[in-house]
């Protein structure tokens, strides 16, 4: 990864954050909670993948249609996030694989 890639990545992230800040306040709150949750349990490719920009696209469409954020995703934000990443490889999967591959780590 060269310096140009880092600079481009920062530009993209700043543009993404600007889109989030342009959302209505209730959408921003829910997005930030989803982001926190997904960074804890989400897919390995979350920072570089299409999931976060896709959520912002979805939220922009919902806000433009005049819908509340909970009308779009339901009242259980974590369940909505889990459904988004159900087919993705997560950090929890990697951890489980490492434990399964090395059974001696449990013996102390």
Residue, then its C-alpha position, 0 to 999 in steps of 0.5 A: x500500500x503506497x502513500x497514494x493509496x492511503x491519501x485516496x482512502x482518507x479522501x473516500x472516508x472523509x466523503x463518506x463521513x460527510x454523507x453521514x453528517x448530511x443525514x437527519x439526526x435520527x439517521x445519524x444516531x442509528x448509523x453511528x450505533x450500527x457502525x460501532x456494532x459492525x466494527x465489533x462483530x462485523x465482517x473482516x472486509x468492513x473498512x474496505x467493503x461496500x457495506x457502510x456506503x450501502x447503508x448510507x445509500x439506503x438511509x439517504x433513500x429512506x430520508x428522501x422518502x420521508x420515512x423514519x429510520x426505524x421504519x426502515x430497519x425495525x426496532x432491533x438495530x443489532x438484529x438488522x446488522x446481524x442480518x446484513x453480515x450473516x453470510x460474511x466472514x467475521x472476526x468471531x469466525x477467525x477467532x473460533x477457527x484459531x481456537x479449533x486449530x490449536x486445542x492446546x490453548x485451552x489447557x492450562 
